[in-house]
């Protein structure tokens, strides 16, 4: 007799949780990162931990249930989603469209009546700005790419830091 509760569907995969040491080893080959918050990602555990400690200190000043919030952060640190890094490349059409949109929303600029910025200023100036930006940030600025099939556990490192800061 087969126990259907123990069987996994074809779509369900076994997800592995890795340690910081394993992450660092894999990161040398795969170029990985993880989110610090909704707007930033990193490949440095220390940066993540300092961000969490800062958040905890901020929350502890305003919350009554300190232990519950610390426990919440520790549980989050047990299973951090890992992504491949995707190098960010700024494109001139993005800047051009953003500026036009801002001018339309803020000042009522109408590109049909007053001509497009591309025709008025020239596309070359935006290309030059993007080229300079991309040269400077080519190796240091990235965003999250493809989600990996494993998670990072930073709970031990976070607990250690919390004890050193005498928070836990």
C-alpha positions as CSV (number, residue, x, y, z in Angstrom):
1,X,0.0,0.0,0.0
2,X,1.3,3.5,-0.9
3,X,1.0,6.4,1.5
4,X,-0.1,9.3,-0.7
5,X,0.8,11.8,2.1
6,X,4.5,10.8,1.7
7,X,4.5,11.0,-2.1
8,X,5.6,14.2,-3.7
9,X,4.0,15.6,-6.8
10,X,6.2,15.9,-9.9
11,X,6.1,19.7,-9.5
12,X,7.3,19.6,-5.9
13,X,11.0,19.5,-5.4
14,X,13.1,18.9,-2.3
15,X,14.5,22.2,-1.4
16,X,17.9,22.2,0.2
17,X,19.0,24.7,2.9
18,X,22.7,25.5,2.9
19,X,25.1,27.1,5.4
20,X,27.0,30.3,4.9
21,X,30.2,28.2,4.2
22,X,28.4,26.3,1.4
23,X,27.0,29.5,0.0
24,X,30.4,31.1,-0.1
25,X,31.8,28.1,-1.9
26,X,28.9,28.0,-4.4
27,X,29.1,31.7,-4.9
28,X,32.6,31.5,-6.4
29,X,31.2,29.4,-9.3
30,X,27.6,30.6,-9.6
31,X,27.7,34.3,-8.8
32,X,24.8,34.3,-6.3
33,X,23.0,36.9,-4.2
34,X,20.1,37.3,-1.8
35,X,17.7,40.1,-0.8
36,X,18.4,42.3,2.1
37,X,15.0,44.0,1.8
38,X,12.6,44.7,-1.1
39,X,15.0,47.2,-2.8
40,X,18.5,45.8,-2.1
41,X,20.4,42.6,-2.6
42,X,23.8,41.4,-1.6
43,X,26.2,38.5,-1.5
44,X,27.6,39.5,1.9
45,X,26.1,37.8,5.0
46,X,27.5,40.6,7.2
47,X,25.6,43.2,5.3
48,X,22.3,41.3,5.7
49,X,23.0,40.7,9.5
50,X,23.8,44.4,10.1
51,X,20.6,45.4,8.3
52,X,18.5,43.0,10.5
53,X,20.2,44.2,13.7
54,X,19.4,47.8,12.7
55,X,15.8,46.8,12.1
56,X,15.6,45.0,15.4
57,X,17.0,47.9,17.3
58,X,14.6,50.3,15.5
59,X,11.6,48.0,16.3
60,X,12.6,47.3,19.9
61,X,12.3,51.0,20.6
62,X,8.7,51.0,19.4
63,X,7.4,47.5,20.2
64,X,6.2,45.8,23.3
65,X,6.8,42.2,22.2
66,X,10.5,42.2,21.7
67,X,11.0,38.4,21.9
68,X,8.4,37.8,19.2
69,X,10.0,40.2,16.8
70,X,13.5,38.8,17.3
71,X,12.1,35.3,16.8
72,X,10.4,36.4,13.6
73,X,13.7,37.7,12.3
74,X,15.6,34.6,13.3
75,X,13.0,32.4,11.5
76,X,13.3,34.6,8.4
77,X,17.1,34.1,8.5
78,X,16.7,30.3,8.4
79,X,15.4,30.2,4.9
80,X,16.7,33.1,2.7
81,X,15.9,32.8,-1.0
82,X,19.0,32.7,-3.2
83,X,19.2,34.1,-6.7
84,X,21.8,34.3,-9.4
85,X,23.2,37.8,-9.9
86,X,22.0,39.6,-13.0
87,X,24.2,42.6,-14.0
88,X,22.2,45.8,-14.2
89,X,22.5,47.7,-17.4
90,X,21.0,51.1,-17.7
91,X,19.4,51.8,-21.1
92,X,19.0,55.2,-22.6
93,X,15.4,54.5,-23.7
94,X,14.5,53.9,-20.0
95,X,15.9,57.3,-19.0
96,X,14.3,59.0,-21.9
97,X,10.9,57.5,-21.2
98,X,11.2,58.2,-17.4
99,X,12.0,61.8,-18.0
100,X,9.2,62.2,-20.5
101,X,6.8,60.6,-18.2
102,X,7.9,62.8,-15.3
103,X,7.5,65.9,-17.4
104,X,4.1,64.9,-18.6
105,X,2.9,64.1,-15.0
106,X,4.4,67.1,-13.4
107,X,4.4,69.9,-15.9
108,X,1.8,68.7,-18.5
109,X,4.5,68.2,-21.2
110,X,2.9,66.8,-24.3
111,X,5.4,65.1,-26.6
112,X,2.9,65.1,-29.5
113,X,2.4,68.8,-29.4
114,X,5.8,69.9,-28.2
115,X,7.9,67.2,-29.9
116,X,9.6,64.3,-28.2
117,X,12.7,64.7,-26.1
118,X,14.5,62.4,-28.4
119,X,14.0,64.9,-31.3
120,X,14.5,68.1,-29.1
121,X,17.6,67.0,-27.2
122,X,18.9,64.1,-29.1
123,X,19.3,60.5,-28.2
124,X,23.1,60.7,-28.1
125,X,23.2,62.5,-24.7
126,X,21.2,59.7,-23.1
127,X,23.4,57.1,-24.7
128,X,26.5,58.8,-23.3
129,X,25.1,59.1,-19.8
130,X,24.2,55.4,-19.8
131,X,27.5,54.3,-21.2
132,X,29.3,56.2,-18.4
133,X,27.0,54.8,-15.7
134,X,27.4,51.2,-17.0
135,X,31.2,51.5,-17.1
136,X,31.3,52.6,-13.5
137,X,28.8,50.1,-12.1
138,X,29.5,47.2,-14.5
139,X,31.0,44.8,-11.9
140,X,29.4,46.2,-8.7
141,X,25.8,46.8,-9.5
142,X,23.5,43.9,-9.9
143,X,19.9,42.8,-9.3
144,X,18.4,39.4,-8.5
145,X,18.0,37.0,-11.4
146,X,16.8,33.5,-11.5
147,X,15.6,32.0,-8.2
148,X,17.7,29.0,-7.1
149,X,16.6,25.6,-5.8
150,X,18.1,26.1,-2.4
151,X,18.0,28.5,0.5
152,X,20.6,30.1,2.8
153,X,20.4,29.6,6.6
154,X,22.0,32.6,8.3
155,X,20.3,32.0,11.7
156,X,23.5,30.8,13.5
157,X,25.4,33.9,12.4
158,X,22.5,36.2,13.3
159,X,22.1,34.6,16.7
160,X,25.8,35.0,17.4
161,X,25.7,38.7,16.4
162,X,22.6,39.3,18.5
163,X,24.3,37.8,21.5
164,X,27.4,40.0,20.9
165,X,25.1,43.1,20.8
166,X,23.3,41.8,23.9
167,X,20.0,41.9,22.1
168,X,19.1,38.2,22.5
